[in-house]
Amino acid sequence: MTTANKITLFRVILIPVFLVLAYTGHSYAAFAVFALASLSDMLDGYIARHYNQITNFGKFMDPLADKVLVMAAMCYFVEAGRMPGWALAIVLLREFAVSGMRLVAVEQGRVIAAGWSGKVKTAATMVGLCAMLLFPAPQPSGSAPDWVALVSTAVILLTTVYSGVEYFIKNLDVFRHAD
């Protein structure tokens, strides 16, 4: 197993650790684990490319680990009342739609690489979720607007929708060739 793949698996292992810390009220520890997991995404990608450690396992597991990490955090924030469920639904819709388009492209012998806007979306999402972990909601509830959550959710949604629309516009020809 390559070093890059070990780092990816480490990120997967950190997901339940993050959730336990978040749900037990240890928001700063949860932030540290989430930030470490997020940074490990950049590290394993760099190692895989720089040291020629790109594997089929990594191509599958790396994006899956990223999505599960982000979705776990967003589910937590939805349950905690800091993010609306419809925002999570939009993010999930984009991920399923892009994955579906990639499957159609693969059947045609095409591989659609991640675009720049998708990378920005991932970074913005991870930064926004980190900010929400670092700055808990004002207490008592309702005393002040949760500006961190509102701004973070808005940025996550804007980058998600933009990257999804761009992805489909750039690759619309995939559907023209589909049977």
N, C-alpha and C positions, 0 to 999 in steps of 0.2 A: 504494500500500500504506500502510495506516495505521501510526501509531507503535506502537499496541498489537500489531499483527501482526508488526512488525519485532522487537519485544521477544520475542514468542513464538518466532519463527524463531531469534533469538539463543540462546534456551534450548535449542532443538533442536541447534544447533551446539555448545553446551557439553557435550552428553551424551558424544560420543566423546572430547572433551578430558578430561572427568572420568574416563572409563574408562581412558584411557592413563595418567593420573597415578596412579590407584588401583592399577592392575596393575603399575606400575613402582615401587611402594613410596613414592610421594610423598604420604603420607596427609594432611598438612596442606595441601598445594596442592590435592589432590583435595577436601578439605573446603571450601576457599575457593571452588572452582569450583562444587561442589554447592550450597553456601549461596547463592552469587550466582544460580545457576539457580533455586533455590527462591524466593528473594526476587523474582526477575523475574516469577514467577507472580502475586504480589500486585500488583506494579507494573502489569503489562499489563492485569489485570482492572480496577484502579482507573482507568487511563487510558481503557480502552474504555467504561466506564460514565460516568465524569465528563465526557468529551469526546465522548460519543455516537459512539464508533468501533466499535460492535458490528457485526461482519460474519459472514457465513456461514463464511468461511474461519477466523475466530477461534473461532467456536462449535465447529468441528470440530478445529482444530489445537491450541488451548489445552489442552483436557483430554487429548488424545493426547500432547502434549509432557510433561505432568505424569506420565502413566502410564508413558511410556517412561523418563523420568528415574528415577522411583522403582523401576521393575522392573530397570533397569540396575544400580542400586545394590544392590538386594536380591540379584540374581544374583551380583554380585561377592561379597557377604557369605556367600552360600551356598557358593560355590566356595572362599572363604577359610576356611570352617569356623566362621564366627561366627554363622550363622543356619541353622536346619534347613530342608531343602528343603520339608518339609510346611508350614512357615509361609508360604513363598512360594506354595505351591499354594493355600492358603486365600485369600491376597490375590488371586491370579489368578482363583480361582473367583468371588469377590465381584465383581470388576471385569467379568468376562464375564457374570455373571448380571444385574447392574445394566444393562449395555449391552444385553443381550437384552431386558430388560423395557422399556427406553426405545424399542427398535425396535418392539415390539408396540404401545406407546402411540402412537408416531408414525403407525402404520398406522390408528389410530383417530382421528387428528387431534388428539391430545393431546401436549403437551410437558411433561415432568416435570423441573422445575428441581432443581438440586442443593440438598439440605437442609442444615440447620445441622450435623447430626451428620457428614455427608460432608465438610464443610469442616474440622471438628475432626479427623476421621480423616486428612485430607490434611496438616494442620499437624502433628499428632502423629507421623505417619510421617516427614515431612521432618525434624522435630526429632530423632527417634530415630535416623535414619540419620546426621544430622550428629554426634550424640553418639558414634556408633560410629566415625565417621571421626576425630573429635578424640581419642578415647581408645582407642588400639589395644589388641588383646588382650594380656594379661600374657605376658611372655616369661620363661623358656622355656615352651613350650606345656604346659599341665597344672599349672603351678606354683600357680595361683590361679584361682578361677572368674572367668569373663569377665562380671562383674556388669552392665557397661554394655550388652553385647549381650543378656543375658538380660532385663533390665528393658525395654530398647528393643523387643525382639521381643514381649514380653508386652503392652506398651502398643499397639504396632502391631496386634497380633491382636485385642485387646479393642475398640479403636476400629473396626477393620475389620468385625468380626462384628456389633457393636452397630449401626453405621450401615447395614450390609447388611440386617439383620433389620428395623430401623425402616423402611428404604426399601420393603421388600416389604410390610410390614404396612400402611403408609400408602397403598400403591398397588395393593393386592390386587385391587381392582375392575377393573384393566386386564385381568386374565385372565378375569373373569366376562363381559366383552364380546367376548373374542377368539373367533374362529370356529375 
